[in-house]
Amino acid sequence: GRKHTEVVINTPKTKNSCREIPMNKELLAMIKPLKKVVNDDFYVLTNDEHPTEPRTYRNYYNGLMAKLNIPRLKYHGLRHSFATRCIEAGCDYKTVSVLLGHSNISTTLDLYVHPNMEQKKRCISKMFKSLGK
């Protein structure tokens, strides 16, 4: 038969799991209307007054990817994409690490920092320019 699940709200894995994530004006404008129907105790915003089973988001995401004919990327890949885009945009590693909730910056560096050839070339150029000062 069909498996039934329940949402269990427990303590986070680490103290760094509890964090504040700032929002820009665009994101705030999208989320603000939900405030009227969302219980402040819930961790994930929904259009409902009840908490959502976490797999609901993964299933929606997988269905959307299939519908758009986009190659399958694990739901956790969104987190990886966020971190990678932050790093590529020049965000400092410590801030990215804090946003991701890592207790140690080495976790962020090991998982998300993979310099490409262009970045390596820029690094070498910067180093040589600094020698001429």
BAGUMAR-548915 format. One record per residue: x, y, z of N, C-alpha, C in turn; residue number from 1; residue in three letters. Coordinates in steps of 0.2 Angstrom, whole numbers. Example, Ala and Ser with C-alpha at 12.3 -4.5 7.8 and 13.67 -1.06 7.14 Angstrom:
% residues 2
REC   n_c1   n_c2   n_c3  ca_c1  ca_c2  ca_c3   c_c1   c_c2   c_c3  lummi  tiro
REC     66    -28     39     62    -22     39     66    -16     39      1   ala
REC     64    -11     35     68     -5     36     64      0     39      2   ser
***
This chain:
% residues 133
REC   n_c1   n_c2   n_c3  ca_c1  ca_c2  ca_c3   c_c1   c_c2   c_c3  lummi  tiro
REC      4     -6      0      0      0      0      4      6      0      1   gly
REC      1     12      1      4     18      1      7     20      8      2   arg
REC     13     23      8     16     24     14     14     31     16      3   lys
REC     13     32     22     11     38     25     17     41     29      4   his
REC     18     48     29     23     51     32     21     56     37      5   thr
REC     25     59     41     23     64     45     29     69     46      6   glu
REC     27     75     47     32     80     48     34     80     55      7   val
REC     41     79     56     44     80     63     48     86     63      8   val
REC     47     90     68     51     96     69     55     95     75      9   ile
REC     62     95     73     67     93     78     72     98     79     10   asn
REC     77     97     83     82    102     84     87    101     77     11   thr
REC     90    107     75     94    106     69    100    102     70     12   pro
REC    103    100     65    110     96     65    115    100     69     13   lys
REC    116    106     68    121    110     71    119    117     73     14   thr
REC    123    120     77    120    127     79    120    132     73     15   lys
REC    125    130     68    125    134     62    119    133     57     16   asn
REC    115    128     59    109    127     55    104    132     56     17   ser
REC    104    135     62     99    141     63    103    147     61     18   cys
REC    100    150     56    103    156     53     98    161     50     19   arg
REC    100    167     49     96    172     46     98    173     39     20   glu
REC     94    172     34     95    173     27     92    180     25     21   ile
REC     96    185     23     93    191     21     90    191     14     22   pro
REC     85    195     13     81    195      7     81    201      3     23   met
REC     82    201     -3     82    208     -7     74    210     -8     24   asn
REC     73    216    -11     67    218    -12     62    214    -17     25   lys
REC     65    211    -22     62    207    -27     59    201    -23     26   glu
REC     63    197    -19     61    191    -16     56    193    -11     27   leu
REC     57    198     -7     52    200     -2     45    202     -5     28   leu
REC     45    205    -11     39    206    -14     35    200    -16     29   ala
REC     39    194    -17     36    188    -19     33    184    -13     30   met
REC     37    185     -7     35    181     -1     30    185      3     31   ile
REC     30    191      3     26    195      8     18    193      8     32   lys
REC     15    192      2      8    190      2      7    184      6     33   pro
REC     12    179      6     11    173     10     10    174     17     34   leu
REC     13    179     20     13    181     27      6    181     30     35   lys
REC      1    182     26     -6    183     29     -8    176     30     36   lys
REC     -6    171     27     -9    164     28     -4    159     31     37   val
REC      2    161     33      7    157     35      8    157     43     38   val
REC      8    152     46      9    151     53     17    153     54     39   asn
REC     18    158     59     25    160     60     30    154     63     40   asp
REC     27    149     65     31    143     68     33    139     62     41   asp
REC     31    140     56     33    135     51     40    137     48     42   phe
REC     43    132     46     50    134     43     50    135     35     43   tyr
REC     45    132     32     45    133     25     38    137     23     44   val
REC     39    142     19     33    145     17     29    141     12     45   leu
REC     22    142     13     17    138      9     11    143      8     46   thr
REC      7    141      4      0    144      3     -5    141      7     47   asn
REC     -3    137     12     -7    134     16     -6    136     24     48   asp
REC    -10    134     28     -9    136     35     -6    130     39     49   glu
REC     -5    124     35     -2    118     38      5    117     35     50   his
REC     10    114     39     16    113     37     16    108     31     51   pro
REC     21    109     26     21    105     20     26     99     21     52   thr
REC     25     93     19     30     88     19     35     90     15     53   glu
REC     41     89     17     47     92     13     48     89      6     54   pro
REC     46     82      5     46     79     -1     42     82     -7     55   arg
REC     37     86     -4     32     89     -9     36     94    -13     56   thr
REC     41     97    -11     45    102    -15     49     98    -20     57   tyr
REC     52     93    -17     56     89    -22     52     86    -28     58   arg
REC     46     83    -26     42     80    -31     40     86    -36     59   asn
REC     38     92    -34     36     97    -38     42     99    -43     60   tyr
REC     47    100    -40     53    101    -44     55     96    -49     61   tyr
REC     55     90    -47     56     85    -52     51     85    -58     62   asn
REC     45     86    -56     39     86    -61     40     92    -66     63   gly
REC     42     98    -63     43    104    -67     49    103    -72     64   leu
REC     55     99    -69     60     98    -74     59     94    -80     65   met
REC     55     88    -78     52     84    -83     48     87    -88     66   ala
REC     43     91    -86     39     95    -90     42    100    -95     67   lys
REC     48    103    -92     51    108    -96     57    104   -100     68   leu
REC     57     98   -100     62     94   -103     69     96   -102     69   asn
REC     70     97    -95     77     99    -93     80     93    -90     70   ile
REC     87     92    -92     90     86    -89     89     85    -81     71   pro
REC     88     79    -79     87     78    -71     93     81    -67     72   arg
REC     92     85    -63     97     87    -58     93     86    -51     73   leu
REC     97     83    -46     94     82    -40     92     89    -37     74   lys
REC     87     88    -32     84     94    -29     90     98    -25     75   tyr
REC     94     94    -22    100     97    -18    105    100    -23     76   his
REC    104     99    -29    108    103    -34    107    110    -34     77   gly
REC    101    112    -32     99    119    -31    103    123    -26     78   leu
REC    105    119    -21    109    122    -16    116    123    -19     79   arg
REC    118    118    -22    125    118    -25    125    124    -30     80   his
REC    120    124    -34    120    130    -39    120    137    -36     81   ser
REC    116    137    -30    116    144    -27    123    145    -24     82   phe
REC    127    140    -21    133    142    -19    138    143    -24     83   ala
REC    138    139    -30    142    140    -35    141    147    -38     84   thr
REC    135    149    -39    134    156    -42    136    162    -38     85   arg
REC    135    161    -31    138    166    -26    146    166    -27     86   cys
REC    149    161    -27    156    161    -28    158    164    -35     87   ile
REC    155    162    -40    157    165    -47    155    172    -47     88   glu
REC    150    175    -43    149    182    -43    154    186    -39     89   ala
REC    158    182    -35    163    186    -31    162    187    -24     90   gly
REC    157    183    -22    155    184    -15    161    180    -11     91   cys
REC    162    183     -5    168    180     -1    166    173      2     92   asp
REC    171    169      2    169    162      4    166    162     11     93   tyr
REC    168    166     16    166    165     23    158    167     23     94   lys
REC    156    172     19    149    174     19    145    168     16     95   thr
REC    148    165     10    144    159      7    144    154     12     96   val
REC    149    152     16    149    147     21    144    148     26     97   ser
REC    143    154     28    138    156     33    131    155     31     98   val
REC    130    157     25    123    157     21    121    149     21     99   leu
REC    126    145     19    125    138     18    124    134     25    100   leu
REC    126    138     31    126    134     37    131    130     39    101   gly
REC    137    130     35    143    126     37    146    129     43    102   his
REC    148    124     47    151    126     54    159    127     52    103   ser
REC    161    125     47    168    126     45    169    129     38    104   asn
REC    173    134     36    173    136     30    177    131     25    105   ile
REC    180    126     28    184    121     24    178    117     20    106   ser
REC    173    116     23    167    112     20    165    116     14    107   thr
REC    164    122     14    162    126      8    167    126      3    108   thr
REC    174    127      5    179    127      0    180    120     -3    109   leu
REC    179    114      1    180    108     -2    174    106     -7    110   asp
REC    168    108     -5    162    106     -9    160    110    -15    111   leu
REC    162    117    -14    159    122    -19    164    126    -23    112   tyr
REC    170    126    -21    175    130    -24    180    126    -29    113   val
REC    178    126    -35    182    123    -40    184    128    -46    114   his
REC    190    131    -45    192    136    -50    192    133    -57    115   pro
REC    189    137    -62    190    135    -69    196    138    -72    116   asn
REC    198    136    -78    204    139    -81    204    146    -81    117   met
REC    199    149    -83    198    157    -83    200    160    -76    118   glu
REC    198    157    -71    199    160    -64    206    159    -63    119   gln
REC    209    153    -65    216    152    -64    221    157    -67    120   lys
REC    219    158    -74    222    163    -78    222    170    -74    121   lys
REC    216    172    -72    215    179    -69    220    179    -62    122   arg
REC    220    174    -59    224    173    -53    231    175    -54    123   cys
REC    234    171    -59    241    172    -61    242    179    -64    124   ile
REC    238    182    -68    238    189    -70    239    194    -64    125   ser
REC    234    193    -59    234    197    -53    241    197    -50    126   lys
REC    243    191    -49    249    190    -45    255    193    -49    127   met
REC    256    193    -55    261    196    -59    260    203    -59    128   phe
REC    254    206    -59    253    213    -59    255    216    -52    129   lys
REC    254    212    -47    256    214    -40    264    215    -40    130   ser
REC    267    211    -44    275    211    -43    278    217    -46    131   leu
REC    274    220    -51    276    227    -54    275    233    -50    132   gly
REC    272    232    -44    270    238    -40    276    240    -36    133   lys
***
